[in-house]
Amino acid sequence: MPRVLVVDDEENIRLVLCTLLRKHGYEVDAAPSGEDALERMDVAAPDFVIADVRMRGMSGIELVAQLKRRVEPPVVIVMSAYGSVELALEAMKAGAYDYVQKPFKQDEVLLALKKAEEREQLRRENRALKEEIAKGARFEGLIGQSEAMKAVFRVIERAAEHRSTVLIQGESGTGKELVARALHQRSPRAGKPFVAVNCGAIPAGLLESELFGHKRGAFTDATSDRVGLFETAHEGTLFLDEVGEMPQPLQVKLLRVLQESTLRRLGETRDREVDVRVIAATVRDLALEVAEERFREDLFYRLNVLPLVVPPLRERREDVPLLVEHFLERNNRRMKTRVRAIEPSAMKRLLAYSFPGNVRELENVIERAMVLADGERITEGDLPDAIGREASPVETVLASGDLSIKRASSIIEETLIRRALDKTGGNRTAAARLLEISHRALLYKLKDYGIK
């Protein structure tokens, strides 16, 4: 039965309402004041509260405000005497669902409760539907219902069963480590260690010792034997993030481990067997790195047995609302906030933005907005000014984490050529003058970039 808490400082009103509601199948409790109602909330656990707007001590408006702070607030209907409708409307602004006027008719109270029940039923159904959709869109910490992410989930399902190396490629902030963890969790190695190392964050001179370990005395600071990350990940998974940053001499040693499943600690003469599934990730185009002789071709093919590309957020914008909801829930738990939703106009701005920093940037934007939000909803004013305008190609390449001057220069050059042509109405001679290059050079560049 629906549970109702009646709150009124007049005993006869409480008696009348309790009798009426019990007669119509409600489970009823009563409280003589707002303070008493708050004390009874955890025990009575009402679905609905009917409260007088004018009471001694805590008013009905104050009671509504207090109840709204609860994790699962009940639906509140306030009662107001003739001449105090303004107070009832103020209570509704504070969060009350409806109001009835005193002296009330029995049918008015029952109708208000019936409408509140229907609204709650609809809200529960919507929440259940959202949870069902969200359940189908979550995959080992990854969130998405776009076709691009479903394709990623399918590759993970198939690749997880095997020991073959996986090369995860994607822009910075797309969630490459989450993909690696999903591969590990879905694999037969799930109960064994998952060890992650960022090859670009460790100085080249220390990376070899970090990966393969060393013997005491192998170098000046080697005061004791050290187990490397490969041995730490024995029978589990080793995730090599930013593998494209690995120095070439170390690439040779990594290739040997992948080929022979053995390694040699620094300063030792004997080999050790290791059983490790290697997953690598990079923001770089390793095929291009190989062509420009910055990455070993044989290592590239050894790593690229199962390639997996994580799409940038701009190519799966339909996942933005799901991700926003996820970040709201997680941050509310972590930050003890109560931001429950985002206004449609703010969501529209998020959907229009290209997010050069991908999911990581969206996560940071939502956390910032939750800190700035005045109420329970994120508004347009809570979003950074940049959200809602498209990032330039230069901003996009900088946010991707790609440090190649050559690729960044090409993007800047193409952007300037297109702008010069737009400014001159397609006049190539005039565009060449603006760009301060010869007409012949411009023609070559137009061909290179496929600009017509």
C-alpha positions in Angstrom: 0.0 0.0 0.0 1.2 3.6 -0.6 2.4 5.1 2.6 1.3 8.7 3.5 2.6 10.9 6.4 0.1 13.6 7.4 1.8 16.7 9.1 -0.5 19.3 10.7 -0.4 21.0 14.1 -4.2 20.7 14.4 -5.2 17.3 15.9 -8.7 17.2 14.3 -7.2 17.8 10.8 -4.8 14.9 11.3 -7.6 12.7 12.5 -9.9 13.5 9.6 -7.2 12.9 7.0 -5.9 9.7 8.6 -9.5 8.2 8.7 -10.1 9.2 5.1 -6.9 7.9 3.7 -7.0 4.6 5.6 -10.6 4.1 4.2 -9.2 4.4 0.7 -6.4 1.9 1.2 -3.4 4.0 2.2 -1.1 3.2 5.0 -1.0 6.3 7.2 1.1 7.9 9.9 0.8 11.4 11.4 3.1 14.0 12.9 2.1 17.2 14.8 5.0 19.3 13.5 7.6 19.6 10.8 10.4 18.7 13.3 8.5 15.5 14.4 7.9 14.6 10.7 11.7 14.7 10.0 12.3 12.4 13.0 9.7 9.9 11.7 11.0 9.8 8.1 13.4 6.9 8.4 10.9 4.8 10.3 7.7 5.7 8.5 9.5 5.9 5.0 6.5 7.6 3.4 5.9 7.7 -0.3 3.8 10.9 0.1 3.7 13.7 2.6 0.6 15.9 3.1 1.7 18.9 5.2 0.0 22.2 6.3 1.9 25.2 5.0 1.4 27.2 8.2 2.5 25.4 11.4 4.0 26.3 14.7 7.8 25.9 14.7 9.0 24.6 11.3 6.7 25.8 8.5 5.5 23.6 5.6 7.9 25.5 3.2 10.9 24.7 5.5 9.8 21.1 5.8 9.6 20.8 1.9 13.1 22.2 1.6 14.5 19.7 4.2 12.8 16.8 2.6 14.2 17.7 -0.9 17.7 17.2 0.5 17.0 13.5 1.1 18.5 11.0 -1.3 15.0 9.6 -2.1 12.6 12.5 -1.2 8.9 11.7 -0.8 6.3 13.6 -2.9 4.9 16.5 -0.9 1.4 17.9 -1.2 0.9 21.1 0.9 -2.4 22.4 2.4 -3.1 26.1 2.7 -6.0 28.0 4.2 -7.9 30.6 2.2 -5.8 33.7 1.7 -2.4 31.9 1.9 -2.2 30.6 -1.6 1.0 32.6 -2.1 2.6 30.5 0.6 1.4 27.3 -1.2 3.0 28.5 -4.4 6.2 29.3 -2.6 6.2 25.8 -1.2 5.8 24.4 -4.7 8.8 26.5 -5.8 10.7 24.9 -2.9 9.8 21.4 -4.3 6.2 20.5 -3.3 4.3 18.7 -6.0 0.8 20.1 -5.5 -1.4 21.9 -3.0 -5.0 21.8 -1.8 -7.0 24.5 -0.1 -8.5 24.4 3.4 -11.2 23.7 4.1 -10.6 20.8 1.7 -13.1 18.5 0.1 -12.3 14.8 0.5 -12.3 14.3 -3.3 -9.7 17.1 -3.8 -7.3 15.4 -1.4 -7.8 12.0 -3.0 -7.4 13.5 -6.5 -4.2 15.2 -5.6 -2.8 11.9 -4.2 -4.0 10.0 -7.3 -2.2 12.4 -9.6 1.0 12.2 -7.4 0.8 8.3 -7.6 0.5 8.4 -11.4 3.4 10.8 -11.6 5.6 8.6 -9.4 4.6 5.5 -11.3 5.7 7.1 -14.5 8.9 8.3 -12.9 9.7 4.8 -11.7 9.0 3.3 -15.1 11.3 6.0 -16.8 14.0 5.2 -14.2 13.7 1.5 -14.8 13.9 2.0 -18.6 17.0 4.2 -18.2 18.7 1.7 -16.0 17.9 -1.1 -18.5 19.3 1.0 -21.4 22.4 2.0 -19.3 23.0 -1.7 -18.3 23.1 -2.6 -22.0 25.5 0.3 -22.7 28.0 -0.5 -20.0 30.9 -2.9 -20.8 33.5 -3.5 -18.1 33.7 0.2 -17.2 33.3 1.4 -20.8 30.1 3.3 -21.6 28.5 3.6 -25.0 25.5 2.6 -27.1 26.8 4.0 -30.5 27.6 1.7 -33.3 31.2 2.7 -33.0 31.5 1.6 -29.4 29.4 -1.6 -30.0 32.1 -2.5 -32.6 34.8 -1.9 -29.9 32.9 -4.1 -27.5 32.6 -6.9 -30.1 36.4 -6.8 -30.8 37.1 -7.0 -27.0 34.8 -10.0 -26.6 36.6 -11.9 -29.3 40.2 -10.8 -28.6 39.9 -11.3 -24.8 39.9 -15.1 -25.2 43.3 -15.3 -26.8 46.9 -14.4 -25.8 47.6 -12.5 -29.0 49.0 -9.0 -28.5 46.6 -6.1 -29.0 47.5 -2.6 -30.3 45.0 0.0 -29.1 45.1 3.2 -31.1 43.2 6.4 -30.4 43.4 10.0 -29.4 44.3 11.1 -25.9 41.4 10.8 -23.5 39.4 8.2 -25.4 39.8 5.5 -22.7 42.5 3.3 -24.1 43.5 2.0 -20.6 39.8 1.2 -19.9 39.8 -0.9 -23.1 43.0 -2.7 -22.0 41.4 -3.4 -18.6 38.2 -4.7 -20.3 40.4 -7.1 -22.4 42.0 -8.3 -19.2 38.8 -8.7 -17.2 37.1 -10.7 -20.0 40.2 -13.0 -20.5 41.1 -16.2 -18.7 43.8 -14.1 -17.0 41.2 -12.0 -15.1 42.2 -13.3 -11.7 45.9 -12.5 -12.3 47.8 -9.1 -12.2 47.0 -6.3 -14.6 50.1 -4.1 -14.7 50.1 -0.7 -16.5 53.1 1.4 -17.4 53.3 4.7 -19.4 56.4 4.3 -21.6 56.4 8.1 -22.2 56.4 9.1 -18.5 59.5 7.2 -17.5 63.0 8.5 -18.5 64.6 6.3 -21.1 67.5 5.4 -18.8 65.1 4.0 -16.2 62.5 2.3 -18.4 64.6 -0.8 -19.1 65.1 -1.5 -15.4 61.4 -0.7 -14.8 60.3 -3.3 -17.4 62.9 -6.0 -17.1 64.3 -5.6 -13.5 67.9 -5.5 -12.5 70.5 -7.3 -10.4 72.2 -5.7 -7.5 75.3 -3.7 -8.7 74.1 -3.6 -12.3 74.5 0.2 -12.2 75.4 2.9 -9.6 72.0 3.1 -7.8 71.2 -0.6 -8.0 71.6 -1.4 -4.3 69.4 -4.5 -4.4 67.8 -6.9 -6.8 64.6 -5.6 -8.5 61.8 -7.5 -10.1 60.6 -5.8 -13.3 57.1 -5.2 -14.5 57.1 -8.1 -16.9 57.8 -10.5 -14.0 55.2 -8.7 -11.8 52.6 -9.3 -14.5 53.5 -13.1 -14.8 50.4 -15.1 -15.9 48.5 -11.8 -16.2 48.5 -8.8 -18.5 51.1 -6.0 -19.1 49.7 -2.8 -20.6 52.3 -0.7 -22.3 50.7 2.8 -22.7 52.3 5.2 -25.2 54.5 2.4 -26.6 55.4 4.7 -29.5 57.6 6.7 -27.1 59.8 3.7 -26.4 63.5 4.3 -27.4 64.7 2.1 -30.2 67.3 0.1 -28.2 64.6 -0.9 -25.8 62.3 -1.9 -28.7 64.8 -4.7 -29.6 64.5 -6.1 -26.1 60.7 -5.9 -26.1 60.6 -7.7 -29.4 62.7 -10.5 -27.9 60.4 -11.0 -25.0 57.3 -11.1 -27.3 59.0 -13.7 -29.6 60.6 -16.0 -27.0 58.7 -15.3 -23.7 62.0 -14.9 -21.9 63.8 -11.9 -20.5 67.1 -11.1 -18.9 67.4 -8.7 -15.9 70.0 -5.9 -16.2 73.3 -7.3 -14.9 72.3 -11.0 -15.2 73.5 -13.6 -17.6 70.6 -16.0 -17.4 67.2 -15.8 -19.0 63.9 -16.0 -17.1 60.7 -17.4 -18.6 57.6 -15.1 -18.4 54.0 -15.8 -19.3 52.6 -12.4 -20.0 49.8 -11.1 -22.4 51.0 -7.7 -23.8 48.5 -5.0 -24.7 50.0 -1.8 -26.1 48.5 1.6 -26.8 49.5 4.8 -28.6 48.2 8.1 -29.9 50.8 7.9 -32.7 50.3 6.5 -36.1 52.8 3.6 -35.8 52.7 2.7 -39.4 53.9 6.2 -40.2 56.5 6.0 -37.5 57.8 2.8 -39.1 57.9 4.5 -42.5 59.9 7.3 -41.0 62.2 4.8 -39.2 61.3 6.0 -35.7 59.7 2.6 -34.8 60.9 -0.9 -35.6 58.9 -2.5 -38.3 59.3 -6.1 -36.9 58.0 -4.9 -33.4 55.1 -3.0 -35.0 53.9 -6.2 -36.7 54.4 -8.2 -33.5 52.3 -5.7 -31.5 49.7 -5.2 -34.2 48.4 -8.7 -34.3 44.9 -7.6 -33.1 44.5 -3.8 -33.9 41.7 -2.0 -32.1 40.9 1.7 -32.7 39.0 3.6 -30.0 36.8 6.3 -31.7 37.0 9.9 -30.6 34.0 11.3 -28.8 33.1 13.6 -31.7 32.5 10.4 -33.8 30.0 9.0 -31.2 28.1 12.1 -29.9 25.1 9.9 -29.2 27.0 8.6 -26.2 27.4 12.0 -24.6 24.1 11.9 -22.6 25.0 8.5 -21.2 28.4 9.6 -20.2 27.0 12.8 -18.6 24.6 10.7 -16.5 27.4 8.4 -15.5 29.6 11.3 -14.4 26.8 12.9 -12.5 26.1 9.7 -10.5 29.8 9.1 -9.8 30.7 12.6 -8.8 27.6 12.9 -6.6 28.9 9.9 -4.6 32.5 11.2 -4.6 31.9 14.9 -4.0 28.8 14.6 -1.8 26.9 16.9 -4.2 23.2 16.6 -5.3 23.3 17.6 -9.0 20.8 15.3 -10.6 20.3 16.5 -14.1 21.4 18.8 -16.9 19.1 21.3 -18.6 18.3 20.6 -22.3 20.0 23.8 -23.5 23.2 22.9 -21.7 23.1 19.3 -23.2 22.5 20.8 -26.6 25.8 22.8 -26.2 27.6 19.7 -25.2 26.3 17.8 -28.2 27.4 20.5 -30.5 31.0 20.6 -29.2 33.7 18.4 -30.8 35.6 17.6 -27.5 39.2 17.5 -28.7 40.2 16.1 -25.3 37.5 13.4 -25.7 35.9 11.6 -22.7 38.5 12.9 -20.3 37.6 16.5 -21.3 33.8 15.8 -20.9 34.5 14.3 -17.4 36.4 17.5 -16.4 33.7 19.8 -17.8 30.9 18.0 -15.9 32.9 18.0 -12.6 33.5 21.8 -13.0 29.8 22.4 -13.8 28.7 20.4 -10.8 31.0 22.5 -8.5 29.5 25.8 -10.0 25.9 24.7 -10.1 23.6 26.5 -7.7 20.8 24.0 -7.7 20.2 20.4 -8.7 20.5 21.0 -12.5 23.5 22.1 -14.6 22.7 25.1 -16.7 24.4 26.7 -19.7 26.0 29.2 -17.4 27.8 26.4 -15.6 29.6 25.3 -18.7 33.0 26.8 -19.9 32.7 29.5 -22.7 34.5 27.2 -25.1 31.7 24.6 -25.0 29.3 25.2 -27.8 31.9 26.4 -30.3 33.8 24.0 -32.6 37.5 23.5 -31.8 39.9 24.5 -34.5 41.9 21.9 -36.3 45.0 23.2 -34.4 43.2 22.8 -31.0 42.1 19.3 -32.0 45.7 18.1 -32.8 47.1 19.7 -29.6 44.4 18.1 -27.5 45.0 14.7 -29.1 48.4 14.4 -27.4 50.2 14.0 -30.8 53.6 15.7 -30.5 54.6 15.4 -34.1 55.7 18.8 -35.4 55.4 17.5 -39.0 51.7 16.5 -38.6 50.8 19.6 -36.7 52.5 21.8 -39.3 50.6 20.1 -42.1 47.3 20.7 -40.3 48.1 24.4 -39.8 49.2 24.7 -43.4 46.1 23.2 -44.8 43.9 25.4 -42.5 45.7 28.6 -43.7 45.3 27.6 -47.3 41.6 27.0 -47.0 41.1 30.3 -45.2 43.1 32.2 -47.8 41.0 30.6 -50.6 37.8 31.5 -48.7 39.0 35.1 -48.2 39.9 35.5 -51.9 36.7 33.8 -53.2 38.8 30.9 -54.6 41.3 33.2 -56.5 44.5 31.1 -56.3 46.8 33.9 -57.4 45.5 36.2 -54.7 45.6 33.4 -52.1 49.2 32.7 -52.9 50.1 36.3 -52.2 48.3 36.2 -48.8 50.1 33.0 -48.0 53.4 34.5 -49.2 54.3 31.5 -51.4 54.5 31.2 -55.2 51.5 30.3 -57.3 53.3 27.1 -58.4 53.9 26.1 -54.7 50.2 26.7 -53.9 49.2 24.4 -56.8 51.4 21.6 -55.5 49.9 22.0 -52.0 46.3 22.0 -53.3 47.0 18.7 -54.9 48.7 17.3 -51.8 45.8 18.2 -49.6 43.1 17.3 -52.1 41.7 20.9 -52.1 39.7 21.7 -55.2 
